[in-house]
Each structure stands twice: as C-alpha cells, then as structure tokens.
Amino acid sequence: MGDGVNMKRFTLLLVLVSLMLTIPACSGGLADGNLIGTVVRESDGTLVVRPVIVIGRVLKSPTTPDQIIVGDDQGKFEITIPGGNYNVQIGTSQDGPFYMWPDPVFVEENKTTIALFQLPDGF
C-alpha cells in the first residue's frame, strides 16, 4: 500500500479514538450500548458515502428485529441497541448487494463500541 492510503487509515483511527474519548457511554436504557462505525473502501481507504448497514442479533430475538441504518456523507453511522453479539451487513444501496462482515460485532451494555468497517470492491 502507498503512504497516502496508510495516512488515511491512520487519520481515521485517530478520529475514531477521539470519538471514543468524547462520547457518553450510553443514551438508552440500562441494557443498551452504542455502536458507532465508519465504512471505508478496502482497496484505497476512501469513505463510503451514505453506507447502508443491516444489524441483527447473532441469536435471533423476537424483541430485537434486524435494523437498517443509513450512514451520513462521511461514511459514519450510530445506533443504540441492547448489548450482545450482532451480525453486520454493509452495502451502498438498500436494494443490495450486501457484504456480510466476517465476525460478529460485540456491543457491550452501557458502553460505546467503535468500529471501522472495510467494504470490499464490488459492493
């Protein structure tokens, strides 16, 4: 990778760390946690504008259905959800296709989880 791509990723990491230090732990109920994410292109580290994210519990729950979130123009999204493990799918349109993130994302109760998602080419 070129130094420009590494610098972009380093800058994104700094932004995510600064967000983690300034965001309150939780804005929901006692068992809720926050998930804040940024979506970038895996090939060059550029931000994905208005990414579409589908979040669903690993162990399906009738009280917590899958949720669809549309990120902002900077590739960022935020959601308050009950703590637990979640499957995350990422795309650029609500019609798909979606990339299934390979590992579940753990959202801790009463905490803020910050994640950087890399969307492969073709999505």
C-alpha positions in Angstrom: 0.0 0.0 0.0 1.1 3.6 -0.6 1.9 6.0 2.1 -1.3 8.0 1.2 -3.6 5.1 2.0 -1.7 4.4 5.3 -2.0 8.0 6.3 -5.8 8.0 5.6 -6.2 4.9 7.7 -4.1 6.4 10.5 -6.2 9.6 10.3 -9.4 7.5 10.6 -8.0 5.7 13.6 -7.3 9.0 15.3 -10.8 10.2 14.6 -12.3 7.0 16.0 -10.2 7.2 19.1 -11.1 10.8 19.7 -14.8 9.9 19.3 -14.4 7.2 21.8 -13.0 9.6 24.4 -15.7 12.2 23.9 -19.0 10.3 23.5 -21.1 9.5 26.6 -21.3 5.8 27.4 -24.9 5.3 26.6 -28.1 7.2 25.8 -30.5 4.4 26.1 -31.8 2.1 28.8 -29.7 0.2 31.3 -29.0 -2.8 29.0 -28.3 -0.7 25.9 -25.0 0.0 24.3 -23.9 2.3 21.4 -22.4 1.2 18.2 -20.6 3.9 16.2 -19.0 2.9 12.9 -17.3 4.2 9.8 -17.3 2.5 6.5 -14.3 2.8 4.1 -13.3 1.1 0.8 -10.9 -1.8 1.5 -8.9 -1.1 -1.7 -8.0 2.6 -1.0 -9.4 3.6 2.4 -11.8 6.2 1.0 -15.0 6.9 2.9 -18.2 5.2 1.6 -20.8 7.9 1.3 -24.2 7.1 2.9 -23.5 3.4 3.5 -26.4 1.1 4.3 -25.9 -1.1 7.3 -28.2 -4.1 8.4 -27.6 -5.1 12.0 -29.2 -8.2 13.5 -28.6 -10.3 16.6 -26.5 -13.4 16.2 -29.0 -15.3 18.3 -32.3 -14.0 16.8 -34.7 -12.4 19.2 -38.3 -11.6 18.6 -37.8 -8.4 20.7 -34.8 -7.2 18.7 -35.5 -7.4 14.9 -32.9 -6.6 12.3 -32.4 -2.9 11.8 -31.4 -0.9 8.8 -29.3 2.2 9.2 -28.2 4.7 6.5 -24.9 6.4 7.3 -24.0 10.0 6.6 -22.0 11.7 3.9 -18.8 10.9 5.9 -19.4 7.1 6.0 -20.4 7.2 9.7 -23.4 5.7 11.5 -24.6 5.4 15.1 -27.2 3.2 16.8 -28.2 2.4 20.3 -29.1 -1.3 20.7 -29.3 -3.9 23.5 -25.9 -5.3 24.4 -24.9 -8.5 22.7 -23.3 -10.0 19.6 -24.5 -8.7 16.2 -24.1 -9.7 12.6 -23.4 -6.7 10.4 -24.1 -6.5 6.6 -22.8 -3.5 4.7 -23.8 -2.1 1.3 -24.2 1.1 -0.7 -27.9 0.7 -1.5 -30.9 -0.5 0.4 -31.5 -2.9 -2.6 -28.1 -4.6 -2.0 -25.9 -6.3 -2.6 -24.6 -6.6 1.0 -21.3 -7.7 2.3 -21.6 -9.8 5.5 -18.9 -8.7 7.9 -17.0 -11.9 8.7 -17.1 -11.7 12.5 -19.9 -10.8 14.9 -19.6 -7.3 16.5 -20.0 -7.3 20.3 -21.8 -4.3 21.7 -21.2 -4.0 25.4 -24.0 -2.8 27.7 -23.6 0.8 29.0 -20.6 1.3 26.7 -19.8 2.7 23.3 -18.3 0.4 20.7 -16.4 2.0 17.8 -15.8 0.0 14.7 -14.1 0.6 11.3 -15.6 -1.5 8.5 -13.8 -2.1 5.2 -16.1 -2.7 2.3 -14.5 -4.9 -0.5 -14.7 -3.8 -4.1 -17.9 -4.9 -5.8 -20.2 -3.8 -3.1 
